[in-house]
């Protein structure tokens, strides 16, 4: 088996790790920063934030709805959050997303690692940009 592609994105926040961590598990906050595009809007955000729990988020776009799904693998507040992520309409494959939260002076630093099947290599750069945008949008949602 070929090793997965690892995409890493880091962002600093002027908020404590607990607040940033909790934002990933709060439907109202998640709906403000996850998966929606500039031409779309998140119209469904259902989270069951427990190990083994699932989430479903639907982004309404001009060309139709896009459903994003996954399940929580690890929840270690406020240090680490691991979940799967997939778009069932596109592929049965799922990425493994790991978020690591580290306290720093004046807030925290979050490192997101997306482990992606090498078959999706052509999406590596666009995925990196999308995750970076989501992390930056989370900052706005927290302010």
C-alpha positions in Angstrom: 0.0 0.0 0.0 1.3 3.5 -0.9 1.6 5.9 2.0 -1.0 8.7 2.1 -0.2 12.2 1.1 0.1 14.4 4.2 -1.1 18.0 3.9 -0.2 20.2 6.9 -1.6 23.7 7.6 -0.9 25.7 10.8 -2.7 28.8 12.1 -2.3 30.9 15.2 -5.3 32.2 17.2 -5.6 34.9 19.9 -7.8 32.5 21.8 -7.0 29.7 24.3 -6.8 26.1 23.0 -10.1 25.2 24.8 -12.1 27.8 22.9 -10.6 26.9 19.5 -11.0 23.2 20.2 -14.7 23.6 21.3 -15.5 25.5 18.1 -14.8 22.3 16.1 -17.6 20.5 18.0 -20.2 23.3 18.2 -22.7 23.1 15.3 -23.4 26.9 15.3 -19.7 27.7 15.0 -18.8 24.9 12.6 -21.6 26.2 10.3 -19.7 29.5 10.1 -16.4 28.1 8.8 -16.5 24.5 7.5 -16.8 23.4 3.9 -19.0 26.2 2.5 -17.6 27.9 -0.6 -17.8 31.5 -1.8 -20.7 30.7 -4.0 -22.4 28.3 -1.6 -23.9 28.3 1.9 -23.9 25.6 4.6 -27.5 24.5 4.8 -27.1 21.5 7.1 -24.7 20.9 10.0 -25.4 17.9 12.2 -22.7 16.8 14.6 -22.6 13.9 17.1 -19.3 15.0 18.8 -18.2 11.8 20.5 -15.8 9.1 19.6 -17.6 7.0 17.0 -20.1 9.8 16.4 -20.7 11.1 12.9 -21.2 14.4 11.3 -22.9 15.6 8.1 -22.6 19.0 6.5 -24.3 20.1 3.3 -23.0 23.0 1.2 -25.6 24.4 -1.2 -23.9 25.5 -4.4 -25.3 26.9 -7.7 -24.7 23.5 -9.3 -26.3 21.5 -6.5 -25.8 20.4 -2.9 -22.5 18.8 -1.7 -22.6 16.6 1.3 -19.5 16.2 3.6 -19.5 13.3 6.0 -17.2 11.8 8.6 -16.9 10.2 12.0 -14.9 11.2 15.1 -12.0 8.9 15.9 -10.3 10.7 18.8 -11.4 13.6 21.0 -8.8 14.7 23.6 -9.9 18.2 24.7 -8.1 20.6 24.2 -5.1 18.9 22.7 -6.1 16.7 19.8 -9.1 16.0 17.5 -9.1 13.3 14.8 -11.9 12.6 12.4 -12.5 11.1 8.9 -13.7 13.3 6.1 -15.3 12.4 2.8 -17.6 13.5 0.0 -19.7 10.4 -0.7 -21.0 11.7 -4.1 -17.5 12.0 -5.3 -15.8 8.9 -3.8 -16.1 6.3 -1.1 -12.6 7.3 0.1 -12.2 9.1 3.3 -9.3 11.3 4.5 -8.0 11.2 8.0 -7.9 14.7 9.6 -5.8 15.4 12.7 -6.0 18.7 14.6 -3.3 19.4 17.2 -3.8 22.4 19.6 -0.8 23.9 21.3 -0.9 26.8 23.8 1.3 29.7 22.8 1.8 33.2 24.3 -1.5 35.0 23.7 -3.5 32.1 22.4 -2.9 28.8 20.6 -1.5 27.3 17.5 -3.5 24.7 15.5 -1.8 22.3 13.1 -4.2 20.4 10.8 -2.9 17.3 9.0 -4.9 15.8 6.2 -3.9 12.3 5.2 -5.2 11.8 1.7 -5.1 8.7 -0.6 -2.4 9.2 -3.2 -5.0 8.7 -5.9 -6.2 12.2 -5.1 -2.7 13.8 -5.6 -4.0 16.3 -8.1 -6.1 17.9 -5.3 -3.2 18.3 -2.9 -2.7 22.0 -3.5 -6.4 22.9 -3.6 -7.0 20.9 -0.4 -4.1 22.8 1.3 -5.6 26.1 0.3 -9.1 25.1 1.4 -8.0 23.9 4.8 -5.9 27.2 5.3 -9.0 29.2 4.3 -11.2 27.3 6.8 -8.7 27.8 9.6 -8.6 31.5 8.8 -12.4 31.7 8.6 -12.6 30.0 12.0 -10.6 32.9 13.5 -13.2 35.3 12.2 -16.0 33.1 13.6 -14.3 33.3 17.1 -13.9 37.1 17.1 
